[in-house]
Amino acid sequence: MELYRKHLGRVSKGVKAGRHIAGFDLNPDRICMVIVNRSGVLLDVKNEHFPEVTSRGFPREKARDIRMKALARLMDYAHRHGVTDFVVEKLKKPKPKGSKGAKRKISKFALKEYVKHMKTLVPRYGGKLHFVNPAYASVDAIPLSRKLGLDVHTTSAYLIALRYLKSTNAH
C-alpha cells in the first residue's frame, strides 16, 4: 500500500471548489454514496452495484477486484465534485443469520478490504476519512427513504453523512 501511495501520489485535476461530505453505505453487493454540503443538503447520489460477487462459486479475487474498482470510481467521482470529507460507518463484520443466501452474502462481506482501500485512497485525494456510529442507520433510513424517493441503502448513506455533520457541529 505504501508503494501504491508513493508512486501514484495525489490527484488534483478537474476539482471543483467546495468542502463537501460524502457518506458511504458499504454492502457485500453494492456501495451507495451521497454527497452533501456543510448544511446537510443532498447534492448528488451515486451507487455501484455488483450482485454477481455474492453468487455461489464466484472467484474471491475477482470479487475483491470488482469491489475495489467500484470504490475507486466513487472516490474519484466524489473528489471531482468537491468532497473533502469521506464518512463511513464504524462497523464490525455482522454474524451470519437468516437464509442460506443471506448468510453467503454476509460471509463474503469485505468490510476490512473496503476500509483499508479507503484509508489508502482518501489521503491521495487530500481528504479525511471519518467514522460514525452505525446504530439504527438502516432502520432510520426506511421511513426517510420513502420521503426522499431513494432506496434504503442510499438513504442510509445520507444519514451517515448527516451524523458526521451533527457530530462536528456539536463540538
C-alpha positions in Angstrom: 0.0 0.0 0.0 2.9 2.4 0.8 4.3 1.7 -2.6 0.9 2.4 -4.2 0.7 5.7 -2.4 4.2 6.7 -3.2 4.0 6.1 -6.9 0.5 7.4 -7.6 0.7 10.5 -5.4 -2.1 12.9 -5.1 -4.9 13.6 -7.6 -6.0 17.2 -8.1 -7.1 17.6 -11.7 -10.5 18.9 -12.5 -11.6 19.5 -8.9 -14.5 21.8 -8.2 -14.1 24.2 -5.2 -16.0 23.1 -2.2 -15.8 21.3 1.1 -18.5 18.7 0.6 -19.1 15.5 2.5 -19.5 12.0 1.0 -21.4 9.4 3.1 -20.9 5.7 2.2 -23.1 2.7 2.9 -21.0 -0.4 2.3 -22.6 -3.7 1.4 -21.4 -7.0 0.0 -23.1 -6.4 -3.3 -23.2 -2.6 -3.6 -21.7 0.7 -2.5 -24.0 3.6 -2.1 -22.6 7.2 -1.9 -24.3 10.5 -1.3 -22.7 14.0 -1.5 -24.0 16.7 0.8 -22.9 20.2 1.5 -22.0 21.5 5.0 -25.6 22.4 5.6 -26.7 18.8 5.0 -28.4 19.5 1.7 -28.3 16.4 -0.6 -26.3 17.4 -3.7 -25.7 14.1 -5.5 -26.2 10.4 -5.3 -24.0 7.7 -7.0 -24.2 4.0 -6.5 -22.2 1.0 -7.7 -24.0 -2.4 -7.9 -22.2 -5.8 -8.4 -24.7 -8.6 -7.4 -22.6 -11.2 -9.1 -19.9 -11.1 -6.4 -22.1 -12.8 -3.8 -23.1 -15.6 -6.1 -22.1 -19.2 -5.2 -18.7 -20.1 -6.8 -17.7 -16.5 -7.8 -13.9 -16.2 -7.5 -12.9 -14.3 -4.4 -10.1 -12.4 -6.0 -12.3 -11.3 -8.9 -14.9 -10.1 -6.4 -12.3 -8.2 -4.5 -11.1 -6.5 -7.7 -14.6 -5.5 -8.7 -15.4 -4.1 -5.3 -12.1 -2.1 -5.1 -12.5 -0.7 -8.6 -16.1 0.4 -7.8 -14.9 2.1 -4.6 -12.1 3.9 -6.5 -14.6 5.1 -9.1 -16.9 6.5 -6.4 -14.0 8.1 -4.6 -12.8 9.8 -7.8 -16.3 11.0 -8.6 -16.6 12.4 -5.1 -13.3 14.2 -5.3 -14.2 15.7 -8.7 -17.3 17.1 -7.0 -15.5 18.9 -4.2 -15.6 16.3 -1.5 -13.0 16.7 1.3 -14.6 14.5 4.0 -15.4 10.9 3.4 -17.6 9.2 6.0 -18.3 5.6 6.7 -19.9 3.6 9.5 -17.6 2.2 12.2 -18.8 -1.4 11.5 -17.9 -4.8 12.7 -18.5 -7.7 10.4 -22.0 -9.0 11.2 -22.6 -12.5 12.3 -24.3 -14.6 9.6 -28.0 -15.2 10.2 -31.1 -15.7 8.1 -31.4 -17.7 4.9 -28.6 -19.5 3.1 -28.4 -16.7 0.6 -28.2 -14.0 3.3 -25.5 -16.0 5.2 -23.5 -16.3 2.0 -23.7 -12.5 1.3 -22.6 -11.7 4.9 -19.8 -14.2 4.8 -18.5 -12.6 1.6 -18.7 -9.1 3.1 -15.3 -7.5 2.5 -15.6 -4.8 5.2 -11.8 -4.7 6.0 -11.0 -4.5 2.3 -13.3 -1.5 1.8 -11.9 0.3 4.8 -8.3 -0.5 4.0 -8.7 0.7 0.4 -10.4 3.9 1.6 -7.6 4.6 4.0 -5.2 4.4 1.0 -7.4 6.5 -1.4 -8.6 9.3 0.9 -5.1 10.8 1.5 -4.4 10.6 -2.2 -7.3 12.9 -2.8 -6.3 15.2 0.0 -9.3 14.4 2.1 -10.1 13.0 5.5 -11.7 9.7 6.4 -14.2 9.8 9.3 -16.1 7.0 11.1 -19.5 7.4 12.7 -21.7 5.2 14.9 -23.8 2.9 12.7 -26.6 2.4 15.3 -30.0 2.3 13.6 -28.9 3.9 10.4 -30.7 1.3 8.3 -33.7 1.3 10.5 -34.0 5.1 10.4 -33.5 5.1 6.7 -36.7 3.1 5.9 -39.3 5.9 6.6 -37.0 8.6 5.3 -36.3 6.7 2.0 -40.0 7.0 1.1 -39.9 10.7 1.6 -36.7 11.2 -0.4 -37.6 8.7 -3.1 -34.3 6.9 -2.6 -33.6 3.2 -1.8 -32.9 2.3 1.8 -29.1 1.9 1.3 -28.7 5.3 -0.4 -30.8 6.9 2.4 -28.6 5.2 4.9 -25.5 6.8 3.3 -27.3 10.1 3.6 -27.9 9.5 7.3 -24.3 8.6 7.8 -23.2 11.9 6.2 -25.7 13.8 8.4 -24.4 12.0 11.6 -20.9 13.3 10.8 -22.2 16.8 10.3 -24.1 16.6 13.6 -21.0 15.4 15.4 -18.8 18.2 14.0 -21.4 20.9 14.8 -21.8 19.6 18.4 -18.1 20.1 19.2 
